[in-house]
């Protein structure tokens, strides 16, 4: 490129510039081609064009070094590394397996893949493709000036590696032998397993892989040899094209997943934090882009369903439900077509019996089944045999009236709102909830009264005392129980609102009178959480759950016992305090073009992030 530039300048000084004006386009193309050959230019599409076909997961960033710097200098990282949440993670099997893989990589590369190593090899535009999430087989490519790449520990030690060639490009590879230790995971990948490391510097790019064939394949694609690239894989091309129609383009961090291969994997099923494996199994591919602006992160996701019927099914718009969420709500979630049993479970758990959520420890063996005692046995002297057994109403019979009402109304959407309340004595933390049901036809106040009274009667009263309804005198009326149960409901056309907090109920009633569905896509999922409002009460509630001394104000389990930190008050509370700068989070979703689009917004306090 430099020589061509000198020729052009000499031609201009010689007065011959006009003669080459007609060929200016050809000259520009020649300059671009020369520059590509001399420096190693970026691929025409994305770095996925340099990744061999077959990856299960792909991550790219236009500035990986910048992202890494921001994380390393963030207060969130420092807080997390000192937190009990990190301590629990460091004791987990996943952490141990990652440590084994780290040691195996170090044995092959001669360098430990720690943060110092990562900062060495972090360039600008970067991409990572994982080809096996169990064996952690990957290919990494980063844009880095050649002089900087040559100063990395890998390139400095290249004489200790074997050399290979793809065309005229030399790369380096070394493998460590060793059979599985027998103490590995499902694929027998234990410490001592074979591991390879391969790397190369091509122009202003550094390439690193854990398989020789992956690096050779990348170099072959760079050299324009005939080989299938990742961005031509059907699932990858379809999900990225669908995402590109949104108009925002790749974010500060992009992740693309082949869910049809990831979800069946035992590693995914074991280590996927959300554990919503059944839900994820409905999709075949996904893409997520994270965009960062001052005061807010937002994530745009696209999921391709396995069944076209999912996208074509009739969906109810939840946009109007968002308008009903009152100020001060700590958590809210709107659901479309929730179903009668789902509504019953929600109302019963939050407003009627307030039952604890069911939990089953999957690591514990089932209890021994005891034989039922036989009346009249010699070891049973308490059971009377001269009287018929007492008639016990079947479990859930008190909800029969409410179930019949819901089956008749068939609500289209449901909104659940929760908030925590610190009690005046400062000892306990209470919780208030509201449930809003929307139906296609108006609700009957008398039917709602009877159904709720029937559901409450077994646990509150004898002779129906304290479950009579009183109508409030305000213009926009609601009905409240006259006993000790703090429960009220209101009917506003197609809305039925039930709450144990009258102030919350009134706020939603005021909003219902002016609520209108916002313009835009029809939302099929909506949820939000106010971390700034709920954080302190959450920490206090977790202390009560674990029985921690009310005066204890520490984020670490420093009692010297060597036991794992308390789950609620230390583990979860420390994760909350790590992200104390996060104010709110909201998730929404809609169907468009045969795909499910999700938006996640994280709002940060002023000056944070």
N, C-alpha and C positions, 0 to 999 in steps of 0.2 A: 504494500500500500504506500509505503514511504517513497519507493522508487517511482511509482506512477505519479505521485504528487509532484516530485521533482521534475518529471517530464512535462507535466501540464504547465508548471510555472515557467519552464524554459521556453515552451511553445508560445506562451503568452508574451514573454519578454521579447521573443523574436517576431512578434506581430502576426503570428499564425493562428491566434486563438479563434478567429472567425471561421477558419477552415474546418475546425472540429466542432463548431456549434451544432451542426446537423446531427452529429453523432454523440451529442451530450448524453442521451439516454443510455446508449451503449457503454459510454465511459463510466457513468454512474453504476451500472450493473457490474462492470468489471471491477470497480473499486470495492463494491460490496462483496463480490465473490472473493477478491484478494484478502479483504479483512477477515472473512469467514475462515479462509484457509490458514491465515497467519495466527489468529488469536483464539479460534474455537468459539464460534458464535452460539447463541441460545437456539434451541429448536424452534421451528416455525410455529408450533402449537404450544405445548407446555412440555415440561420435562417428562411427562408420561409418554411422549413420543420417543424417548430414549430408554424407557423401561421395557424389558422383555415381557411378553404376554404371560398371564397366569397369576398375577398378584391377587391376594385376598383383600389387602388394605393398602391404600395409597394416601400419603400426606405430603402437602407441598406448601411452601411459603415464599413470598417474594423477598422477604428479608429475615431469614432464620437467625442470623447473628443478632439482629436488632431485637427479635422476640426473646432470644436467650438472655440478652443483656437486661431487658426489662424484667424478666422473671428473677434473675439473680440479684437484682438491686431492689426488688419489691419488698415491702414490709411483710406481705403475705407469706413469702417464702421463709423468711426468718422466723415468723410466728409458727408456721406449720412444722418446721423442723424441730422446734422446741415443744410441740404440742403432744398431748397424750394420744391424739388421733394418729400421729406419725409413729409414736411408740408402739401402738397396737398393730399398725401396718407392718412395722419392722419385725414383728414376731410372727407374721402370717406365713403360710406356706408359699403364697405367691411371691413374697419378698425373698424367701429363701431360694426359690427356683430362679428368680431373676439374678440373685447373687451367684448361683451356680453357672448360669449362662455367661455372666460377666467374667467369672474366673476362666471359663473355657475360651472365651474370646481373647482374654489377656494372654493365655498360654500360646495361642496361635499368632497373635499380633506382636507379642513382646511388650505390650503396653496395656495398662489397666484402663478400661473405658469409663473413666470417671468424669467429673465436670471439667477438670483441666483439659482432658483429652477432647471433650466435646467442644470446648471453646476454641481449641486449635483448629478443628476441622469445620467449624461453622462459618459458612460464607453468606453471600446475599441470597439470590434465588436458589432454593434448595428443595429436594424431594426425597422421600423415603418410601420404598415399596416393600411390604412384608409378604413373603411368599408362603410362609408356614408360621402361624401364630404360636404353635406348640414348640417348634424347634428354633423359633426366632431367626429364621433365614430371611435376610433383607439385602436390598441394594440401595445405596445412598449416593446421591449426586448433589454437588454444591458448586455454585459459581464463586470462584476465588482466584485472584491474580496468581499467575504461575509462580512468581517469586515467593509469594506467601505460602503457596502449597508446598514448595520445595523446602520450606523451613519447618514443616510439621514433623513430628516424631516419626510418623510412618515413612515419609519420603527420606528422612535422614537415615533410617535403618534399612533401606531397600536392598542394600548389598547382602543382607542376611536372608533374602527371599529368593525363590526360584523365579526365573523370568519366562514370560509367555508373550506371544505376539498375535495381534489381530490386524492384518494388513501391515502397515508400517508402525503401528502403535504398540509400545511395549507396556506390559503390566506385570505386577509382581504378586506371587501367591505362596502361601505356606499352609500346611495342614498339620494338625497334631493327631496322632493315632490314639486308640484306646477304645475299648468296648464299654458298653453301658455298665454302670456299677450295679445294676439290679435294684437300685433304690430310687429309680426315677418315677416319672409320672406315666400317663396312659400309653405313651409311645416309647417308653423305655429310655427316655432322654435323661439320664442321671449325670451326676458329676463324673468326669472321666470320659464322656462321650467324645467322638471325633468332632473336630471343629476346624473350619478353614477360614482364612482371611485373604482377600485379594484386593488390590488397590492399584490405581493408576492416576496419572496427571495428564490430561489432554487439553492443550491450550490453557484457557483460564478456568478449567473445571477439574475438580477432584472427585474421584469415584472410589467407593469403598463397598465391599460386599462380603458376605459370609459363604458364598459359593462361587467357585471359579467360573462356572457356566453362566451365572448371572452377569458377572463383570464382562466376560467375553461377549455375551449377547448385547449388552449396552454399547460396547465399543463397536460392534458390528452395525448397530442401528445408527450410531454417530457417523460411521463411515458409509452410510447409505447402502449397506449390504441388505440383501433380501431376507428380512426376518420380521415376524409378527410383533408389533409393538403393543404395549398395554392400552394405549388410547384407541386402538382399533378393535379391542375386545368388545363384543356386542353389548354386554351389560354396562361397561365403562362408558362407551360412546353414548349410549342411550341416556344414562342418568346425568352425564355432564351436559349433553345437549338440552335436556329438559331444564336443568338448572340455569343454563345460559339465557333462556327465554325470559327470565325474571329481569334481566337488564343490568344487574349490579356487578356481574363479573366475579372472578375469584377474589376471596377475602384475604385478610392478613394471614389466615391459616385455613387450609382446605383439607378435608378428609373425605375419601371415597371408599365405600365398603361393598364388597361382594357378599351380601347377606345370605344368598343361597348356599354359599360354602362356609361362611363363618358360623351361622346359627347352629348347624348340626354338629359343629366341632365340640368335643368334650371340654376343651379349654375355655371356649366361649361360654358354655353352659355353667362352668364352675366359677369363672372369675368375672363375668359380666355383672357389674355392681347392681344394676337395677333389677336383675333377675326376672324381667318381663319377657322370658324366652318365647312364650306362646304368642304374645303380641308381635314380637320381632319376626317370628316365623311366617307372618302373613306377607312379608315383603322380600323382594329378591335383590334389591340394590338400594343404596342410599348415598347421599352426598351432603356435606355440611360445610358451610363457609362462615368463618368468624370475622366480623368487622369491628374495629376498635375506633372509637371517637372519644373525645374528652368527656368524661362523665357517664359514658354508656358503652357497653358492648352489645352487639346484637348478632344473633346466629340465625342463618337461613338454612333450613334443611329441606331436602326433597327425598321422598321415599317412593319407590316404584312397587306397586302391589303385585303379588303373584296372580291374583284374580281380577280381571277387568270389572267384574260385577261390583267390587268394592268402590270403585270410583264412580260407577253409574247409579249406585243406590241413592234413593231419595234421602236428602240430608236436611235437617232443620238448622236454621241460622241462629247462632248463639250471640250474635252481635248485640242484640237488644238486652240480653241478660247482663252484659258488662255494664250497661247504664244503671242497673239496679244495685250494683255493689256499693254499699254505704262507705262514707269516709271513716277511716280508722279500722277497716277490716284487716285482720292479720293474714287471713288465707281465704281464697275463694276458688271454686271450681264449678264450671258449667258443663253439663253433659247433655248430649242429644240422644233421644230415644233410650232413656236409662232402663226401662223395664220395671214392672211392678215389684218384683222381689228386690231389685237394687234400691228402689225408693223406700220400700219398707225397712230394709236393713239400715239405710241412712237415717231415717227419721227415728227409728227405735234406738239406735246407738247414740245419736246426738241429743235427742230431745225427750225421749220417753223413759227408757230404762238406763240410759248412759252406761251400757255394758262396755267392759274393756274389750279391745280388739283381740281376736283369737290369735294365738301364736303357738306354733309347734316346732320344737327343736328337732331338726332332721337328723342330728347326730346322736340323739338319745334313743335307746331301745324302747319299744312299747312296754307299758307296765303289765305285770302278770294279771291275767284275768281270773278273778275270784269267783268261785261257784256261788250261786245265789243261796242264801240261807233258807232252809225249809222250815216252815212254821210247825211247831210242835216237837222239834228236835231237842235232844236232851241238853244241848248247850245253849238253847234259846228259851229263856224263861220270861221274856218281856213281851213277845208278840201274842196278842189275844187270838184265840182260835174260835171263840164263841160269837164273834162279830164279823160281819163282812168288811173287807178292807175299805179304807176311805177312798172315795172317788176323787182322783186327782185330775183336774182339767188338762188336756193335752197341751204340751208346750207350744206356745204361740197362739193359743186359742183367743187370747185377748186382742190379737191383731186382726181377727177375722173381719170385723166391721171396716177397718181401714183398708184391708186388702180388697174387699168388695167395692169400696168407694173408688179406689184407684183403678180397678179393672173396668169400672163403668166409665171413668173419666179418660183413661189412657193418656196421661200427660206426655207431651212431646219433648219437653226439656226440663231439666232440674238444675237449680243453682244452690250450692252449699256455701255458706259464709261462716267463718269461725274467727274468734278473737280471744285473747287472753286478758284477764282482769286481775290486777294485784289487789288482794283484800286489804281493807283499812288497817288490820292488825299487823300487816307485813309478814305474816307467817305463811299463809297459803296463797296459791295462785288458782283462780277460778277460770272457767272457760264458758263462753257464751256462743251460741250457734243460731243459725237461721237456715231454713230450707224454703226455697221458692219453687213452686210447680206451675208450669204453664200448660194449659189444655186448649183444645180447639173450641170448647164451649164453656159458658160461665159455670162457676162452682156454686153449689148450694151450701150456704152457711150452716143451716140446720144439720145437714148430713155430715159436714166436717166436725161440728160440735159433738155429735153422737159418737162418731168413730174415734175421736181422740179421747173422749171420756171413757169409752169402753176399754181402750188400750191402757189407760192410767189406773183404772179402778182396782185391779188386783194388788197393786203395790202401794197405793196411797190411802185407801179408804175402806170403810165398812158402812154400808147403807148410803153410798154415794155422797157422803159428807165431804165437802171441800173440793168437789169437782163440778160445781155449778158454774156456768159462764155468766159473766157480767159484761155488758156492752159499755165501752168507754164513751164519755159524753162529748168527745171532740167531734168536729164536723166530719173528718175522715175516721170513721169508727173502726175499732177492732174489738175482739172479744178476749177476755182474760179470765183465768180461773180464780175463784174466790178463796181458794185454800192456800197451802204453803207451796204448792208447785208453781214456780215462776214461768208460766207458759201462756202464750197469747197467739192468736191468729187473726188474719185479716183476709178479706176477699176483695179483689179489685178486678172485676170482669173475669178474664181468663187466667188471672194470677191467684194462686192460693199461697199465702205466706204464713209460716209457722216459726215462732222464735221463743226463746226463753229470756229475751232481752227486749223490753218494750221500746227503749230508745232506738235500738237497731231496727225494730219493726217499723217504727214511725218514719225513720230515715228512708227505708226502702219504699214505703207507701208514697212518700213525697216524690221520690224519683220515678215511681211507676206512672204517675200522672203525666209526666213529660217525656218518658222514655221513647226513643225512636231508634230503629236499627240503623247503624251508621252505614254510609256508602262504602262499597268495596266488596271483596269476596265474602261469601257466606261462610262464617266460622262454624266448624264442626267440633272444635275443642277449645277450651279457654280455661286457664288457671293462673293464679297469681299468689305471691307471697311477699309480705312486708317484713323484711328482716330487721330493718331499723326499729320498727315498733315492737316486734315480738322478741327481739334478742335477749333483753334483760329478763323478761318473764320466763322465757324458755330456759335460761340458765338456772333460775330459781326453782322452776318446776322440776328440772332434772336432779337438782340436789335433793328435793323431797322424795323423788322416786327412788333414789339410791340410799336414802337415809343419811345423807351427809350432814354434819353439823352445820347449823344455819350460819354460824360465824365464819366457816371456812370459805376463804376467797382465793383459792389457788387453782391453777390450771394443770397441775401436775400431781401425779400419785407418788409423793415423796415420803411415804411412811416407812420406807426401808423394808417392807415385807417381801418385795420381789414379785408380788402378785400383779396381774394385769390391772390397768386402770379401770375404774367403774365405767360401765358402758354408757350410761346416760350423762352423769354429772361431769365426767372427765373426757371420755372419748368423743361423744357427740357435741358436748358443750365447747370443747376446745376447737372443734372444726368450725362451729359458729363464731367463736371469738377470733379465729384466724381471718375470717372474712367480715370483720366488723365494719369495714368501709363500704360494703355492699348494702344499698338501701332496699331495693325491690327487685323482684324477678317476675316476669310474666311470660307464659307460653300460650300461643294460639296456633290453630291449624285450619286449613281449608283445602278442598280438592280443586285441582285445575289441570286440564290437559291430561287426565288419566293418572295423575300423581298426587300424593299427599304432600302439601307444603306446610312446613312448620316454621314459626318465628319465635325465637327466645330472646327476650330483652333483659339485660342486667343493668340496673341503674346504680351508679356509684355516688358516694357523697362528694360534694364540691371539693375539688383539689385532689381527689383520689384517682388513681389509675390514669 
